[in-house]
Amino acid sequence: MLSFDDIVQTAENTHSINAILAFLAADDSAIIDPARIDLVVHAGNAILATAQQACALAKQVGCPLLLSGGGGPFYHFVA
């Protein structure tokens, strides 16, 4: 199994990973009608920004937040 250090060996790899994470954490909530949101689901991962977005959206809309997950290949790399 590859470790995080095996993947991130160059500045180019680091830049690519950061670009992917920024995309995954993008705030798309502005294109969603808040009146149509009954539940926010955060499919757990080690990207803090996605958890922050899920919490903020649930708070803004006033709906429940469902957190799931808690493992996976990058789980061990959260500081």
N, C-alpha and C positions, 0 to 999 in steps of 0.2 A: 504494500500500500504506500502511495506517495504521501509524504508529509508536506506541510505548508512550505517549509524551507526548500524542499526539492523543486517546488513550482516557482517560487519567487527568488530567482537567482540574478535577475538583471533588472535594470531600471525600466526597460521596455515591458517586462512582465508585470512589474509593480504598477506601471501606468495603466496597462490593459486591465488588470484586476480592479483598480480603482475606478476605471471608466464603467466597468460592468456593475460594480457595487453602487455607483452613483445612479445608474439607470434603474437598478432594482429599487432604490430608495426614492425615486422621483415622486413628487407630490402630484398625483393625478386626480386628487379629490375635487379640484375645481371644475372638472368636466362632468362630474356626477351630481345629479339633482339630490340634495340632502334629504328631501322629503321621501325619496325612494329607498333610503338606507335603513334597514331594520336591524342589522347586525354587522359588525366589523370583525373579520377573521384575520388573525395574524398567524400565518403558517410559519411557526418558529424557525429561526435561523440565528446565526451569530452576527448579523448585521444590525447594529444598534439603531441606525437611522430608520429601518423599516418598523421596528417596534415603536419608536417615537412617533412615526407617522400614524401608525394604527391607533395608538393611544390618543393622539391629538384629534384624529377624525372622529373616534367614538365619543370623545368629550364634546366636540363641536356639535355633533348631531344629536347627542343625548341618547345614544343607544348602547346596548351591551357590547363588550369586547371579548371575543373568544381567542384565547392563546393556545396554540398547539405546538407540538414538536419538543425539542430539547435534546437533540442528538445530531448526528450527521458528521461529515468529514471535517468541517471547520469548527465544530463545537469546542474542541480543545484549545483553540487559538484565541479565544476571547480573553482579554486581560481584565 
